[in-house]
Each structure stands twice: as structure tokens, then as C-alpha cells.
Amino acid sequence: MPVADAPSVPAGGAHEYDHFADIYDVWTETAASTQANLPFYVDAYLAAQGPVVELGVGDGRVAVRAAARGCPVIGVDASTAMLDLCRARATREGVTDRVDLRQADFRDFTLTEPADLIALPYHSIGHLTTLDDKRRALHQVFSQLRPGGRFIFDDFLMTPALITQMRQVQLRAMYPSSSSSPTPASGSSASRPPEQDTFLWVTSLVDESSQSLTVVTWEDLVHPDGRLDTRRYRRLSLSWLLPAQARQLLEETGFEVEACFGDFHRTPFADTTAVEQVWIARRPAADDAHASTTT
Ligand SMILES: C[S@@+](CC[C@H](N)C(=O)[O-])C[C@H]1O[C@@H](n2cnc3c(N)ncnc32)[C@H](O)[C@@H]1O
């Protein structure tokens, strides 16, 4: 299929993350797949033989962990707020020399040296909400890999049960928040307002026909007596690929699919057991192409 000639406008995902950054930590701590995807990606980064790039590096949850274990990572993200979080995390962990951050879009990032591994973790391909944008990003990834280099990404495995679950309103987390009234620097504890709680709620608007969803979260800041003080909404636009579409996009881009797993424990994908789709694809080496033309 031809590559769409669309302008390179910032994807909704990155703008939305500028407003999402301050709850990203609690978001990932309470997510279903982050405990399992973290060691999976860190191990893949450590096993790479050359430059490692994480697209959508976010707050550095994965990249900084790999850097702390000795692996230099180039982190690409379009969101200023998320890059700031990543920089702060790298500073806290003392690994700024191993985390090289670049502000760019998945669809047109460029590297000075071809990568051995490009990863796009945690359903982030879904922030490109059209097939054309996904196709453009895959072409860009392919072009920035060395021959023989790998592209690893995961996507939702959308099932009727998951759609039903996503449509429900869920209390995602509850945590103490600092009071909206500033605490006087010289004030005694008696003059301080009692601590308020924050309730983080989530639901999703799911449109099956376009394979897209809007995750809507709201943070309720609640007085100790239960009255609502303030509410703040945030949203994330996402989409999903069917496994057959993911394979087709990879193959039409020129990738060779090495593996598709149904979870982050590397269980081979099977419709009946899979909970994720985790793809490992390889840009064929120059001699692979030669071998295929001579056989
Ligand atoms: C789900 S977070 C993943 C963060 C991190 N990789 C992790 O696993 O926790 C997605 C990240 O992708 C970034 N992003 C979304 N769309 C983007 C785009 N088109 N180009 C570059 N970054 C994008 C967001 O700013 C956000 O930091």
C-alpha cells in the first residue's frame, strides 16, 4: 500500500501527554501491564548490540532503568512535559550521561547513527490513530535501523471483555494530595488545613468501528468531610491494531516478523490465551536480501 503524503503535524498523543505528565507515575503504578512490560523491555535493551532507541520514552520508566544497568538509551518523545520528567528521573538515578533525549515525532525522527534496536513500548503505537500515521512511523523506524536491527512494540489485544471493562467507570487510585490552600511556612501544624484526598477515576469511550478509544480520567480533590473541592479532567486518544493488521503493516514495510508473543513472558501468541500482542520484527540484513534473490 502507498505511504500517505500527510503533513507532519504533532500527534494528539503528545499534546495530551503535556497535560497528563503529572499523573503519569500513579497511572503506570496502577496499570495492568507495566509490571510485566518493564523487565521485558529492559532485557531487550540490555541484549542489543548497538544503539538503542525508545520511541515515546515518556518519563523514562523503562529507559532510565536500562540506563541504570549500563545501557545507553536514546529517548524520543514529542511531549515537553514528559521529556522533563525523564530528564529529572535520569538525574535522580545519576545516569544523564546514558540517556540522550530528543524531542521528535514517531513519524519523522532521525538518528545520526542507525539503531540496533528501536522499541515502542506500552501500546504507544496506538497514539497514532490512523493507519496512515502508523504506516509512516513504521517506515521511519525501518529507515533508522541498521540492516539486521530490530523493532519491538506492543499493542492492546482488544477483546469484547476488554472493551466492556474499559467502558466501566473505575476508581483507579486514591492518594493524599497537598491542600489547595498553601500551608504557611511559619504556621504550626494546628493552623494547617487537614489533608485532602485525591480520587483518580477512569473510563473510556470505545468506538469499535474505527478501532479507537478516548481514555477519560478525572482527579477529584476531596475535602476531609467528603465534599468535592475540585475536579480535573484529562484525556488520551488511542487506537488499536488487530494482530493481522499489525503483521501486514510490518511486512509491507519490509520487516521480517521474528516473533509475536501473547504476553510479556514471551508466550507464543494464541487467540485463546493471549492478553497482549508483542511484536519482534527485524529489518533484513543486506545479505538476507541477496540470499533471497539468489535462491
Ligand atoms: C504510554 S506513554 C509510554 C511511555 C514509556 N515508554 C513507558 O513505557 O512508560 C506514550 C508516550 O509517547 C509519547 N507520544 C505520543 N505520541 C507521540 C508521537 N506521535 N511522537 C512522539 N511521541 C509521542 C507521549 O508523549 C508519551 O510520553
Ligand as a Chemical Component Dictionary entry (heavy atoms), coordinates in Angstrom:
data_LIG
# 
_chem_comp.id                   LIG 
_chem_comp.type                 NON-POLYMER 
_chem_comp.pdbx_formal_charge   0 
_chem_comp.three_letter_code    LIG 
# 
loop_
_chem_comp_atom.comp_id 
_chem_comp_atom.atom_id 
_chem_comp_atom.alt_atom_id 
_chem_comp_atom.type_symbol 
_chem_comp_atom.charge 
_chem_comp_atom.model_Cartn_x 
_chem_comp_atom.model_Cartn_y 
_chem_comp_atom.model_Cartn_z 
_chem_comp_atom.pdbx_ordinal 
LIG C1  C1  C 0  2.127 5.424  27.029 1  
LIG S1  S1  S 1  3.412 6.618  27.117 2  
LIG C2  C2  C 0  4.791 5.496  27.131 3  
LIG C3  C3  C 0  5.952 5.997  27.952 4  
LIG C4  C4  C 0  7.034 4.964  28.232 5  
LIG N1  N1  N 0  7.547 4.383  27.004 6  
LIG C5  C5  C 0  6.507 3.878  29.131 7  
LIG O1  O1  O 0  6.534 2.714  28.720 8  
LIG O2  O2  O -1 6.089 4.169  30.252 9  
LIG C6  C6  C 0  3.442 7.253  25.451 10 
LIG C7  C7  C 0  4.474 8.339  25.210 11 
LIG O3  O3  O 0  4.505 8.584  23.776 12 
LIG C8  C8  C 0  4.575 9.980  23.535 13 
LIG N2  N2  N 0  3.968 10.245 22.209 14 
LIG C9  C9  C 0  2.680 10.069 21.844 15 
LIG N3  N3  N 0  2.529 10.325 20.531 16 
LIG C10 C10 C 0  3.758 10.653 20.057 17 
LIG C11 C11 C 0  4.270 10.963 18.762 18 
LIG N4  N4  N 0  3.481 10.990 17.690 19 
LIG N5  N5  N 0  5.588 11.212 18.628 20 
LIG C12 C12 C 0  6.413 11.191 19.715 21 
LIG N6  N6  N 0  5.986 10.893 20.977 22 
LIG C13 C13 C 0  4.679 10.610 21.135 23 
LIG C14 C14 C 0  3.816 10.624 24.664 24 
LIG O4  O4  O 0  4.219 11.961 24.847 25 
LIG C15 C15 C 0  4.166 9.693  25.839 26 
LIG O5  O5  O 0  5.286 10.149 26.548 27 
# 
loop_
_chem_comp_bond.comp_id 
_chem_comp_bond.atom_id_1 
_chem_comp_bond.atom_id_2 
_chem_comp_bond.value_order 
_chem_comp_bond.pdbx_ordinal 
LIG C1  S1  SING 1  
LIG S1  C2  SING 2  
LIG S1  C6  SING 3  
LIG C2  C3  SING 4  
LIG C3  C4  SING 5  
LIG C4  N1  SING 6  
LIG C4  C5  SING 7  
LIG C5  O1  DOUB 8  
LIG C5  O2  SING 9  
LIG C6  C7  SING 10 
LIG C7  O3  SING 11 
LIG C7  C15 SING 12 
LIG O3  C8  SING 13 
LIG C8  N2  SING 14 
LIG C8  C14 SING 15 
LIG N2  C9  SING 16 
LIG N2  C13 SING 17 
LIG C9  N3  DOUB 18 
LIG N3  C10 SING 19 
LIG C10 C11 SING 20 
LIG C10 C13 DOUB 21 
LIG C11 N4  SING 22 
LIG C11 N5  DOUB 23 
LIG N5  C12 SING 24 
LIG C12 N6  DOUB 25 
LIG N6  C13 SING 26 
LIG C14 O4  SING 27 
LIG C14 C15 SING 28 
LIG C15 O5  SING 29 
# 
